[in-house]
Amino acid sequence: MDTTKVYGLAMSRLFPKPKPALKAEYELHCNANNLKYVMYFSLLACVLFGLHLLHHFRLGLAVFNTEMMPYTLLYGFSIIYPAFNILFLSKLKYLPALTPVATFIEVMFPVFMTCVAIFLSVLGAQVGLGLTPFAVIMIVICFTLQGHLVLLSVIITLAFCVLATLLFINIDIQIASPLIATGLTTSIICIVLANMTEAMRVKQFEALSELNSNNRQLKLLAQQDHLTGLLNRRAVDQILTRELARSERFDHPLCLLMIDIDNFKHINDAYGHVLGDRVLVDVSEAIKLHVRDIDYVGRMGGDEFLVVLVETGHNNGMQIADRMRDEVSKLNREHQDIAVTISIGLGVSEKESHIALIEKADKALYMAKKAGKNKVRSVKVTPVKPADNP
Ligand SMILES: Nc1nc2c(ncn2[C@@H]2O[C@H](COP(=O)(O)OP(=O)(O)OP(=O)(O)O)[C@@H](O)[C@H]2O)c(=O)[nH]1
């Protein structure tokens, strides 16, 4: 096998990474997770070191003598630093944003914890205690550096080297040797565990991303008309109901256009369904040219389209509809001798249900057809007389 391939395979096993397309998203995901864990462990550190400090101060002024001072300083710093993290993180509100502050907090917390681990373990070892702080804190930093396996391995290895050197220098070799062996075992176990959990996390993330993307696609397909790519009837119904409620709430006007291709049956009969389909697609493209990003265009089925023009009054709606009608009439040139025209009915919302508004636009469309086709008509708003409404 090719050596570069073997190297690549070994590296991907040692340091698992998601597919390149998901890398940025994965980094954000890990950053958010890490910051969450930094928050939890900072709270825990404040409580635990706070209790230690309280217990420590029972010794009175002795806490400031040369023997006790390192502990006093360590406990104090181990409360102040996590407290600052909590303060910053509550301002960031756990936002998974790879800002310099977020990255600084993410990387500095494990570094700080590692220093505490070494300090406590060396001091403890001098009075015959084991390496519990080192083991616990190495596990903690495995949680707070998700997605940074290389950095995590480097920090753990360096931590072990510094710990071993300090134990070797400060303690009798007979006592230091088993402690160094325990430190080495702990470091190796932590790195292996971090590698295994990272591989699992990457696989889970990739599977979840695929599932989410499939769901998004399914949702899109369920809302789409397969021929034109416009919204389908169900989607337009839902959108119209929502936009009508919004227009009523904020007292904004809303126009609904019902569009029908003139003599489409003749186009189908004379030139075939394939060309008929092409005309449907071209008409939908022509309609889309005259709507804004905030408007919605859907195909009701057959040769009928609906356009929801949000925050649009009667006059503007009529202008837009006329531009669409004009745009479609230009399609004639592309389709040679086939005359493609549309008729449009416009309804302006008057706080009615979406069905009533569709009926209004349908009535206007009927008027446009009756007036000779290739026309735009609207159903005028009829003011209610006081006598009619006792
Ligand atoms: N090519 C094609 N034709 C369709 C599709 N769906 C419906 N149709 C045809 O569209 C035609 C609709 O015609 P109508 O709207 O009833 O009548 P029209 O000829 O357009 O007459 P006016 O509306 O009065 O101008 C029918 O012939 C349907 O078979 C489709 O997806 N593709």
The ligand as an ORCA input file, in Angstrom:
! r2SCAN-3c Opt
* xyz 0 1
  N     -48.723     20.521    -20.056
  C     -49.451     20.490    -18.949
  N     -50.766     20.702    -19.010
  C     -51.489     20.696    -17.888
  C     -50.907     20.415    -16.637
  N     -51.887     20.463    -15.701
  C     -53.034     20.747    -16.338
  N     -52.800     20.904    -17.657
  C     -53.763     21.220    -18.742
  O     -54.065     22.617    -18.610
  C     -55.282     22.852    -19.271
  C     -56.083     23.846    -18.431
  O     -56.960     24.513    -19.263
  P     -58.070     25.469    -18.690
  O     -57.447     26.447    -17.730
  O     -59.172     24.653    -18.135
  O     -58.555     26.195    -19.952
  P     -57.800     27.214    -20.894
  O     -57.596     26.562    -22.199
  O     -56.554     27.723    -20.257
  O     -58.873     28.340    -21.018
  P     -58.955     29.726    -20.269
  O     -58.478     29.474    -18.864
  O     -60.382     30.121    -20.297
  O     -58.076     30.663    -21.007
  C     -55.982     21.499    -19.441
  O     -55.922     21.144    -20.792
  C     -55.103     20.544    -18.619
  O     -55.020     19.266    -19.194
  C     -49.513     20.138    -16.608
  O     -48.908     19.893    -15.557
  N     -48.825     20.201    -17.789
*
